[in-house]
Amino acid sequence: MSRLTPKAWLILVLVLLGGGFVLWLQLSLMTSLAALGFGARGFQTSMTSAVDQIKAGGFAEAQSDVQAADGAAGAITFSSNGPHMALLAGVPGIGTAIENWQHLGQATDGITTSTTELVDLYGVLSGKNGGEKIFSDGAVDIPRLEALPPRVAKVDAGMQMGVAQLEAVNTSGPTAGLLGTLKTKALDTAKPVQEAVSALVGIAPLLPDALGANGVKRYLVAIDNQAEMRAAGGAPLSLALVEFDNGRITIPIKGTTSTQLFPPVNRPVTWWGPGGNPFFATNPRTAPFVVTNTHPSLLTSGREMAGAWAGGDFPKVDGVITLDLTAIGAMLDATGPIQSEVYGEVTGEKLGQILLIDAYAQFGQEDADARQAANQQLIDDLLPKLLSGDALVPAAQAVASTAPGRHFQVWAANSQLEQLAINAGAAGEVNDPEIGDWSAMYTQNGNQSKVDVFQQRNVVVNVQLEENGSARVTQQLNVTNATPADRPALGTFGKIGYETTWLKAAYIMYVPDAAVNYGVNYPAGFAVRPFTNHKQYGRGFADDGYGQKIVRVVGWTPPGGQASVSVSYTLPAGTFASTNASQPLQYVLRADPQSLWLNSTITVRVTPPAGFAPVATPGMQVTGGVAQISAVQDAPVNVSIGFARSGS
């Protein structure tokens, strides 16, 4: 056997070294990729859970999640570093990918750091971080509240930097697919955190003044009764004045609207309201407080409520907050039941049944005072729980979660606070989106009956789409007076009063601003009730005070009966034209909710022009080329249906 020459040994050593180097590089790169995948999955899962825990009031759980997210972000950073990465960074084409990989790690680190600070802020606000509560014993600690804005600004700056780093990641090159996926997931994960921080940035500087740091601030809280609806919410049958004086909370005035605050029974008051409100013909107004929230938009109804309150010789208020039993039920679900001498244990699930149904069956008209006293006591029993501070944060979170369905609404005299409420979707705004189609339909009780709690409603939108992007639309509002059969026989109490089973309702409907050839249809015996002393568009439609077209139809419905009213109109060419070549027609609709006890449903049916077919999406039904989508209206409903040319 011949011996290897020195040259052969050198070649062999070089081959072994080269092979070892390649093996090392491959193993190191595989380790980095594994760490990247592990870190990305952990980051998304933990960050999403942290946000959910903050919303649910789980401070310790949120802390644990952000710690896990921090470890995951560390894994992403680790995966982008090391001698093998430094070596690969010098390879043309690959270097850019490595650099962007490192940017991804830095961004996730920054976002995790900001989220950790956000969780700490939540701990300060809730008192769950072991320190003194910012709210306790019926008072807000104003100095600590004034210290919040710099901390919030710091979190916001960190989040903005992290998101900017993510957006700057270049996903081209050899790792485009992987980096692109991770970038998208990280941005999606950061979005709810960024939204939460943005909301705090807006409100934190305004809170001290709003809570009486610079003088007493007063807010009227109205408890809306969904058994008797108005367009902007339930009838405001119970009221409380909440005062903040340098953070100290007091409730100097509270009671039943009709008898305790405006006796003898809903006495009329005189006030000046916004001139464009078509539901009041003239200024000054002279009417009972309980009809102040007739305009569908709380931006108008809130001003009317504040004006009528002052017109009743009560102190002027800086804002109006409306809550209904859906919102209060959510609060009880979050904070636990309360005990009532009359009703026993009251939970969030039982609250509506007790106050909207059982109370009216248990107490007749002659016992109205006893019912009102029992109901008022129930509301009063909530206050000590809230003012203790222990339940404030979870209660506020629970109530705020009902804002999309308009069960919690805020109007503020301060324009900055009002704009924050609008941005948060809690202002009860009724505003044409001016993109595509719009549905905004409301009922308003007109005979003091308490049967709206049984109201079963559905809206059907039928659309005939044309190739030029125009459409003919009919929106039909169907309302069933589903009063139970075990209620007193028809006619026992006549047609007016809270014991009647009849419903007299005003059906208030909008059409989009761009609508032409619009009209209204209604059953025999119904009638259009015009708006006087306000701009008219014709055919019963008037200006709602914001330049939007509104019509009002009034009629009676017996127990078990159904009423159907509708508006029809044409939207012009180009409304539904799309720049997407694969879907040249795109029908879009936003449908706004009313704060009913039983949520309305909406069904949208769109018939395309000849030569087009709907592009199927989850939840869509297609029958004979007609696309149909249904949804529950517990929040604004957004519908989008694309249509492609047949055969394309």
Disulfide bonds with the S-S distance in Angstrom:
none
